[in-house]
């Protein structure tokens, strides 16, 4: 009984240490990632518009 209790305690401690060591992103890093994603979305949208214009002009 004592060994199983110690094993359970050890497992709990291991899990708690592993989850507490995760890297937390700062607000600045989150903002930078958001800005990068918006920039990528704008570029994708511009590419789609360019393709649509090319397709429209190819038909005439």
VENLIN-V228568 format. One record per pair of residues at least 6 apart in sequence whose C-alpha atoms are under 7 Angstrom apart, sorted by the first residue. I is the first residue (numbers start at 0). J is the second residue. D is the distance in Angstrom with one decimal. If there is no record, write none. Layout:
I_J_D + I_J_D
//
This chain:
none
//
